[in-house]
Amino acid sequence: MIPVNSVLQVGQFPEVMQAAINRRISPVRFPDLNADLPPGSFESILIRSNTQLPAQLLEKLPTVKMVATCGVGYDNLPLDYLKANGIKASNTPGVLNDAVCELAIGMLFGLLRRIPQAHEFVKSAAWSKGLFTVTTTLAGKRVGIAGMGRIGQDLAKRLEPFKVNLAYTGPTQKDLPYEYFPDIQSLAKASDVLFLACPATPETEKMINAEVLEALGPQGYLINIARGSVVDEAALLVALQQKWIAGAALDVFENEPNPNPGFLNLDNVLLTPHIGSATSETRQLMTNLAIDNLEAFYNKRPLLTEVKN
């Protein structure tokens, strides 16, 4: 059992997630981090991966010994502070793979076949005045995946039936039937489509820079389902404006929810508002796994999906 009011729920949660929380626990809600901290002796925090958890907040909560984040990413957590103060953390890997991969495939075809533009073409009655532009097929393309973790591997399996040639890069080569490249630039040079599915770490920050985009080339497409920090957005914006690459599909951005306005006026991008895991089924699974981790903590059992920091 999780004691009533022992969990501080930090930040805003969608309705479907809040309903799942309310079915299982009774947290104290703290939606606005700029407001006064509610009174209480909290032992844990429940938070979403899109909400930053400042170390300054934790300093005001010396009784907190566990943080459960709803999301596979945990770059929102002050890991150094958690480690120094013996605070455990958990995330929710695995349960969102299907939804993220589905969106990635949808973005891929939306970008290559220009599906949003085709939709508007029909709605605007432009079809009666001429033919829609010829687009690009996926079959036969070289597809690279930067980051071959759980999501990267599930994405690769979904891509196999589309008659593509798959390759990947990551910190180490894995026992997989795909070509391995030791660095992102060489993978980009060998790819027609480059997916980003890697975690946000100091090593991957602005990994996609001008040199990598140049290697991807004028026939190449970039699809980011990872984190905005992985891409040098200034370099990407120039590459798209100058047609140094063919196009990009972006679900994540450096400055969410207010992305660089330069992307909004381009005709070679497909933009979505960080909705990789945004299905009702997936959000419920994520929430339940986060609470399962909280229950493990309160019952002094090993966390199901502990973040090893």
C-alpha positions, -999 to +999 in steps of 0.1 A: +000+000+000+011+036-008+002+058+022-023+086+014-006+120+007+029+105+008+034+111-030+039+145-044+025+147-080+046+173-098+034+190-130+004+187-153-009+152-163-033+145-191-068+135-181-063+098-190-032+096-169-048+115-140-077+090-140-053+061-138-035+077-109-067+085-090-078+048-093-047+036-075-032+063-052-040+096-034-012+120-042-008+156-033-010+175-066+016+202-073+008+213-109+026+246-110+062+246-100+062+284-096+035+281-068+042+276-031+050+240-022+021+223-006+027+212+030+036+176+037+062+151+045+066+134+011+086+103+005+083+101-033+075+122-064+055+113-094+063+133-125+061+132-163+093+130-185+083+163-201+085+182-168+119+193-155+125+184-118+148+210-104+173+201-078+163+232-059+128+217-054+143+185-041+164+205-016+131+216-001+119+180+002+145+162+023+122+133+030+119+123-006+138+091-014+122+080-047+112+097-080+089+079-105+089+095-140+062+086-166+083+082-197+112+063-211+134+094-210+148+107-177+168+137-189+143+157-169+158+144-136+188+159-118+206+126-118+238+139-101+217+152-072+197+120-069+228+099-068+245+122-043+215+120-020+206+084-023+173+090-041+161+062-063+145+069-097+124+048-121+112+053-157+087+035-179+106+018-208+090-009-230+053+000-226+055+029-250+075+012-278+044+003-299+030+038-299+063+056-306+071+032-334+037+036-349+041+073-350+076+070-364+063+049-393+034+073-398+058+103-399+080+084-424+052+079-449+037+113-442+071+129-451+080+108-481+045+107-496+036+142-485+003+130-470-006+162-451+000+182-483-021+158-503-049+161-478-049+199-481-046+195-519-079+177-521-097+198-495-087+230-513-101+218-546-067+222-561-070+187-577-095+200-602-068+224-615-039+200-618-021+169-605-005+166-572+033+165-571+051+132-576+066+120-542+092+094-530+088+057-524+103+039-494+111+005-510+148+001-518+159+030-495+187+028-471+174+035-436+197+043-407+187+042-370+207+062-345+202+044-312+194+006-313+178+002-278+143-011-272+126+014-295+153+013-322+150-025-324+112-025-325+113+002-352+138-019-372+115-049-371+086-028-383+107-015-412+119-049-424+087-057-445+091-024-464+120-038-485+146-014-471+182-018-462+187-013-425+218+000-406+224+015-372+249+032-349+252+033-312+279+031-284+284-006-292+277-031-319+249-056-311+241-091-323+216-079-349+212-086-387+218-050-397+250-032-407+267-013-379+284+020-383+308+033-356+297+069-358+267+090-368+283+108-397+292+076-415+257+062-409+242+094-423+263+092-454+251+057-460+214+065-454+185+079-474+164+081-442+179+087-408+158+080-377+169+093-343+159+070-315+188+076-290+186+089-255+193+125-245+228+124-229+258+147-229+273+124-256+243+128-279+237+166-274+236+183-308+248+151-324+231+160-356+252+189-367+260+206-400+285+179-409+261+151-403+234+169-423+258+174-451+266+137-451+229+129-452+227+150-484+201+165-506+181+133-511+182+124-474+154+127-448+157+131-410+131+118-386+135+127-349+115+107-323+143+110-296+148+144-280+152+179-293+186+182-277+200+156-301+197+180-330+215+213-336+183+230-347+200+261-361+220+238-384+189+218-393+170+249-401+196+261-425+199+227-441+161+226-447+159+262-460+188+256-484+176+222-494+208+206-482+186+177-471+153+167-487+131+170-455+126+163-419+099+150-396+101+162-360+081+151-330+105+167-305+121+201-303+147+220-282+121+245-269+088+228-262+060+238-265+073+268-285+096+254-312+117+276-334+092+295-356+116+291-385+103+255-389+067+266-392+070+282-427+089+254-444+073+231-470+097+202-465+089+194-428+063+174-410+058+186-374+040+169-345+037+181-309+057+154-290+030+128-293+051+096-296+034+080-266+002+100-267-024+072-270-048+065-242-037+029-240+000+038-238-005+066-213-024+043-190+003+016-193+030+042-185+011+055-155+005+020-141+042+011-145+052+043-127+028+035-098+040-002-098+075+013-092+061+034-064+045+004-048+078-015-050+095+013-032+070+016-004+070-022+000+109-022+001+112-043-030+135-037-060+121-012-085+108-028-116+125-003-140+151+015-120+171+042-136+208+033-129+225+066-125 
